[in-house]
Each structure stands twice: as C-alpha cells, then as structure tokens.
Amino acid sequence: MATLAKMVALASVQAAPGNVQCGTTSSYCPIGMPCCASSYSPSKYGCLVQTGDLSNVSFGCGDALGPANATTVCCKMGPGLPPSSTLKNVLVIGDSVSIGYVGGVANALKTEALVQHGPWDVSDGGAGDVATGVACLDRWLVTQAQQPVKWNLITFNFGLHDLTNTSHCESLYREQLVNVTSRLVALNTKLMYVTTTPFMPLRTLGNTVVEDMNSIARDVVGAHNIPIIDLYSLVTAKCGAVYTNCSICRIEPCSYHYNAEGMAMQAEFIAQAIGGVL
C-alpha cells in the first residue's frame, strides 16, 4: 500500500488539470466543488457537491444526507492511487463491510488487477446509503487526484445504511438505486452487484428490511443482466438463516461487522467472482 507521502508526490505530478489541491495533500477537487473536511478520508478532505433537493427527498430514510434543508454534501474522495497501466483496474463501491474485505480481494488479485475502494475510506461507513451514492458517485469514479479511470470492472452495494423499511423508503431506495445503476451501466464496463450482508439485530425481531433491500436490488440490477455476488447467502450458509452469534462475527451478539475469519471468507468469495469475469 502506498504511503500518503507517496500519494502526494504522485498527485502533484498526475492530478488532472482544472482542479484545486486540498491543502498540501494528495487530494484535489474540481473547480466549483470546494474542498471540505472529511474526517475519515486519509487526506482528511472531500469535495463539496451541490445536491439540490436530494436531502429533502431522502430525509427520514436510511442515513439521509443531513438536515432536510441541506443543499450540499461533502463527498469523500475517490480511490487513492492512480490507475494502473499494466493491470486491470477494479473498483469496489460499498460500505464498511466492503472496506473490511477489499484488502483481501486486492491481495488475491494482485497479479491481475489493481483493486481499489470507492470512496477512499479506511475506517468509516464507506459509500453510506444510496442517497449518498446518487450525490457522490461521480466523485468516486475518479481518483482522489481527479484522474479519470477506465474501470475494467466495478462491484457495488448499498443496503446497510438504508435500513428504513417503510413503503416510502423502500420505494425511494429502488428509485435511487436505479439512478446509480443506470449511471454505472452508461460507463460500458463490467459490473457486479454484491448483496447486502445480514443484520441480525433486526432480523431476529422479525424485521426483514435487509432481505427486502436485496430483493429490490435483484430486480433493479436484473433489468440490466448484472451478475450478483451473493454475500448474504455466503454468510447465512455459515451462520444460519437466523442467528444471534456466529464464529465470523466481530462482536456477540452479531451486528454489522466481521472478524478476521469473516473478512477473509468474504474476500476469497468476492475475489473468485471477480477473477472469473476479468
């Protein structure tokens, strides 16, 4: 993994023109999108994006984008490294679960591909909810130095930050996932959708919001014949359809995150799926 100092050096030489450097870091923002504080970004910066009425529309569903009257959001940066000129370039868009497995995927595919995470985030919720995806997708498709990338393959997921199972919020989840999916399809690259992993604190109470989101996502991506990597079923095959504790969970009772065994299991599964289509 390149150090931040190395990234600064790379960015100073390779940053795309028409962008403004964020402080003295390796991160840049397009003119008209000011640098903004993003505490979980390795460079501590993101880019401020106009969102119109997206916050109002999304208020009360999932993580939302902040106050209902917000008209901007600080989008985290895209991947940290310049695109490879010798390997395939793979982008993993997702939340903290994907942050957990992306390192293992990158290592497994290191002779075939440069695998990076969008957004550039090592310890927070990653891409967050799908409304954030609508607002920030374009920022994650370029590097943190605003370099364009011709991605050979993109995996994506939204769900664990969208856990509001009202009919309104599930309808909005569908609409916003259609938005993100259509924009990814327009890139004319290989796509794979990763199902959302179980959230048993709700499932054990009879709340099937994760399962509902996965069903909606299957419909949305199925309309474009996008292959699905079924991470949900990988976990339930190990832990059971409904469970409280499992050997791959980071804490007991199980919640969102996985321990080293769980992350390695997921990384191997994802890497095999990606490697099969690269």
Secondary structure per residue as TSV (DSSP state, phi and psi in degrees):
chain	resnum	aa	ss	phi	psi
A	1	M	-	360.0	129.8
A	2	A	-	-68.8	143.6
A	3	T	-	-75.0	161.8
A	4	L	H	-61.6	-37.3
A	5	A	H	-61.8	-41.0
A	6	K	H	-65.4	-38.0
A	7	M	H	-64.6	-39.3
A	8	V	H	-59.0	-44.9
A	9	A	H	-63.3	-44.0
A	10	L	H	-62.4	-43.6
A	11	A	H	-66.4	-36.4
A	12	S	H	-64.1	-26.8
A	13	V	H	-92.5	-36.2
A	14	Q	H	-111.4	1.8
A	15	A	-	-58.8	139.1
A	16	A	-	-66.2	146.6
A	17	P	S	-68.2	160.2
A	18	G	S	80.8	21.2
A	19	N	E	-128.0	160.7
A	20	V	E	-114.8	130.9
A	21	Q	E	-71.3	139.9
A	22	C	-	-90.0	102.0
A	23	G	T	61.5	-132.0
A	24	T	T	-110.9	21.9
A	25	T	S	-89.0	-178.4
A	26	S	S	-83.8	-1.5
A	27	S	-	-96.5	143.6
A	28	Y	E	-132.5	156.5
A	29	C	E	-128.7	148.8
A	30	P	E	-63.9	149.1
A	31	I	T	-56.8	132.1
A	32	G	T	96.2	-8.9
A	33	M	S	-124.6	88.2
A	34	P	-	-60.0	150.2
A	35	C	E	-62.6	142.4
A	36	C	E	-138.3	158.6
A	37	A	E	-72.0	127.4
A	38	S	-	-135.3	96.5
A	39	S	T	-63.9	-26.5
A	40	Y	T	-93.8	-5.3
A	41	S	S	-73.0	138.1
A	42	P	T	-54.9	-30.3
A	43	S	T	-90.3	-8.1
A	44	K	S	72.0	16.9
A	45	Y	E	-129.3	151.4
A	46	G	E	-133.1	-169.6
A	47	C	E	-121.0	134.8
A	48	L	E	-82.9	118.4
A	49	V	E	-113.8	135.0
A	50	Q	E	-72.3	133.8
A	51	T	-	-120.7	-0.1
A	52	G	T	59.5	-129.7
A	53	D	T	-96.6	16.3
A	54	L	H	-59.8	-37.1
A	55	S	H	-66.3	-41.7
A	56	N	H	-61.5	-45.0
A	57	V	H	-63.2	-37.3
A	58	S	H	-92.6	-7.2
A	59	F	T	-59.6	130.7
A	60	G	T	91.7	-4.7
A	61	C	S	-117.6	128.9
A	62	G	T	56.0	-144.2
A	63	D	T	-74.3	-20.2
A	64	A	-	56.9	-172.5
A	65	L	S	-112.3	8.6
A	66	G	S	123.6	-155.0
A	67	P	S	-57.0	150.3
A	68	A	T	-59.8	-28.3
A	69	N	T	-94.7	8.2
A	70	A	-	-66.6	140.7
A	71	T	-	-119.1	3.4
A	72	T	E	-138.6	161.0
A	73	V	E	-142.0	143.3
A	74	C	E	-86.0	103.1
A	75	C	E	-82.4	132.4
A	76	K	E	-62.5	158.1
A	77	M	-	-71.1	158.8
A	78	G	-	-74.7	-174.9
A	79	P	-	-51.2	150.5
A	80	G	S	-76.9	-28.9
A	81	L	S	-103.3	152.2
A	82	P	-	-62.2	155.2
A	83	P	-	-64.4	149.2
A	84	S	-	-77.7	143.0
A	85	S	S	-99.8	-4.3
A	86	T	S	-119.0	-21.8
A	87	L	S	-114.2	164.5
A	88	K	E	-66.5	150.2
A	89	N	E	-108.1	121.9
A	90	V	E	-121.5	132.8
A	91	L	E	-114.9	130.7
A	92	V	E	-109.9	111.5
A	93	I	E	-101.6	124.6
A	94	G	-	177.7	-173.0
A	95	D	-	-93.7	-156.1
A	96	S	H	-68.0	-24.8
A	97	V	H	-63.3	-43.0
A	98	S	H	-70.2	-31.5
A	99	I	H	-61.0	-35.2
A	100	G	H	-66.2	-36.7
A	101	Y	H	-100.7	-12.4
A	102	V	H	-64.7	-33.3
A	103	G	H	-63.4	-40.9
A	104	G	H	-66.6	-37.4
A	105	V	H	-64.0	-46.1
A	106	A	H	-59.5	-41.7
A	107	N	H	-68.0	-40.3
A	108	A	H	-65.7	-30.9
A	109	L	T	-107.5	16.5
A	110	K	T	-62.5	-22.6
A	111	T	T	-88.0	-9.6
A	112	E	T	-111.9	-33.0
A	113	A	E	-150.1	152.3
A	114	L	E	-94.7	110.6
A	115	V	E	-100.9	124.5
A	116	Q	E	-130.5	158.7
A	117	H	E	-101.5	140.5
A	118	G	E	-121.5	121.2
A	119	P	S	-80.1	173.9
A	120	W	-	-75.5	96.4
A	121	D	-	-154.4	129.5
A	122	V	S	-115.3	-5.0
A	123	S	S	-150.6	10.1
A	124	D	S	-118.6	-151.8
A	125	G	-	-89.7	12.8
A	126	G	T	60.0	-128.3
A	127	A	T	-70.3	-17.1
A	128	G	-	69.7	-145.4
A	129	D	S	-85.4	172.1
A	130	V	H	-69.8	-26.4
A	131	A	H	-63.2	-38.5
A	132	T	H	-64.5	-37.0
A	133	G	H	-60.3	-42.2
A	134	V	H	-59.7	-43.7
A	135	A	H	-73.7	-37.8
A	136	C	H	-112.2	-3.0
A	137	L	H	-51.6	-44.9
A	138	D	H	-63.5	-28.3
A	139	R	H	-74.1	-29.5
A	140	W	H	-83.6	-16.4
A	141	L	S	-82.9	-12.7
A	142	V	S	-112.2	161.9
A	143	T	-	-72.8	171.0
A	144	Q	T	-65.0	-16.0
A	145	A	T	-93.8	10.9
A	146	Q	-	66.6	26.0
A	147	Q	-	-80.9	130.9
A	148	P	-	-68.5	148.7
A	149	V	-	-131.6	133.8
A	150	K	-	-90.9	93.2
A	151	W	-	-70.5	133.2
A	152	N	S	-81.3	-28.0
A	153	L	E	-158.9	141.0
A	154	I	E	-128.6	126.9
A	155	T	E	-102.1	148.2
A	156	F	E	-147.8	154.1
A	157	N	-	-156.7	141.7
A	158	F	-	-140.2	138.7
A	159	G	-	174.0	-52.2
A	160	L	T	-69.2	-13.6
A	161	H	T	-105.0	15.4
A	162	D	-	-125.0	36.1
A	163	L	-	-86.9	53.0
A	164	T	-	-118.9	108.0
A	165	N	-	-99.3	37.4
A	166	T	S	-78.3	159.1
A	167	S	H	-62.9	-35.6
A	168	H	H	-63.6	-47.3
A	169	C	H	-70.5	-34.9
A	170	E	H	-69.1	-35.6
A	171	S	H	-65.8	-40.2
A	172	L	H	-67.5	-38.4
A	173	Y	H	-57.4	-45.2
A	174	R	H	-60.4	-48.9
A	175	E	H	-60.1	-44.0
A	176	Q	H	-75.0	-33.1
A	177	L	H	-68.4	-34.6
A	178	V	H	-60.2	-42.4
A	179	N	H	-58.6	-51.7
A	180	V	H	-63.3	-45.8
A	181	T	H	-62.7	-43.0
A	182	S	H	-62.8	-38.5
A	183	R	H	-68.9	-36.2
A	184	L	H	-69.7	-40.7
A	185	V	H	-59.7	-36.9
A	186	A	T	-65.2	-16.0
A	187	L	T	-74.4	-14.6
A	188	N	-	58.2	46.7
A	189	T	S	-125.1	169.4
A	190	K	E	-71.6	136.4
A	191	L	E	-126.9	148.5
A	192	M	E	-141.6	137.4
A	193	Y	E	-103.5	135.1
A	194	V	E	-104.9	123.1
A	195	T	-	-67.0	152.5
A	196	T	-	-73.0	135.4
A	197	T	-	-73.8	158.0
A	198	P	-	-61.6	150.6
A	199	F	-	-126.5	90.2
A	200	M	H	-69.4	-24.8
A	201	P	H	-56.5	-28.5
A	202	L	H	-91.0	-42.5
A	203	R	H	-61.2	-37.9
A	204	T	T	-69.2	-14.7
A	205	L	T	-96.1	5.2
A	206	G	T	88.9	5.7
A	207	N	-	-88.4	117.0
A	208	T	-	-104.4	32.2
A	209	V	H	-60.7	-39.8
A	210	V	H	-63.4	-44.0
A	211	E	H	-64.0	-37.7
A	212	D	H	-63.2	-45.0
A	213	M	H	-62.4	-40.4
A	214	N	H	-65.2	-37.1
A	215	S	H	-65.6	-43.5
A	216	I	H	-61.9	-45.4
A	217	A	H	-61.9	-39.7
A	218	R	H	-59.3	-40.9
A	219	D	H	-63.8	-45.3
A	220	V	H	-65.5	-51.2
A	221	V	H	-76.6	-26.4
A	222	G	H	-63.1	-30.0
A	223	A	T	-63.6	-19.6
A	224	H	T	-110.9	9.8
A	225	N	T	56.2	38.3
A	226	I	-	-83.0	125.3
A	227	P	-	-61.7	149.8
A	228	I	E	-114.4	131.5
A	229	I	E	-98.2	109.5
A	230	D	-	-88.3	78.9
A	231	L	H	-69.8	-30.6
A	232	Y	H	-58.2	-48.6
A	233	S	H	-69.9	-30.4
A	234	L	H	-59.4	-43.9
A	235	V	H	-69.8	-45.4
A	236	T	H	-69.3	-27.1
A	237	A	H	-65.1	-30.6
A	238	K	H	-83.8	-40.7
A	239	C	H	-106.2	-18.2
A	240	G	-	108.8	160.3
A	241	A	S	-63.9	-40.5
A	242	V	S	-134.5	127.6
A	243	Y	-	-148.8	161.5
A	244	T	S	-109.8	-45.0
A	245	N	-	-123.3	150.8
A	246	C	-	-157.7	149.3
A	247	S	T	-64.8	-18.5
A	248	I	T	-96.2	-1.1
A	249	C	B	-79.7	145.8
A	250	R	S	-72.3	-35.7
A	251	I	S	-131.9	163.9
A	252	E	S	-120.9	133.2
A	253	P	S	-66.6	160.3
A	254	C	-	-60.7	145.3
A	255	S	-	-131.5	-128.8
A	256	Y	S	-79.1	-38.2
A	257	H	-	-106.0	165.4
A	258	Y	B	-124.2	153.1
A	259	N	-	-82.9	-173.8
A	260	A	H	-58.6	-40.6
A	261	E	H	-61.8	-44.3
A	262	G	H	-66.6	-42.8
A	263	M	H	-65.9	-38.3
A	264	A	H	-66.6	-40.3
A	265	M	H	-61.2	-44.9
A	266	Q	H	-67.6	-41.8
A	267	A	H	-61.2	-43.4
A	268	E	H	-62.4	-41.6
A	269	F	H	-64.8	-46.6
A	270	I	H	-66.2	-43.4
A	271	A	H	-62.0	-40.8
A	272	Q	H	-62.9	-41.2
A	273	A	H	-65.4	-45.2
A	274	I	H	-65.9	-47.6
A	275	G	H	-59.3	-27.1
A	276	G	T	-73.5	-15.2
A	277	V	T	-121.5	-8.6
A	278	L	-	-62.2	360.0
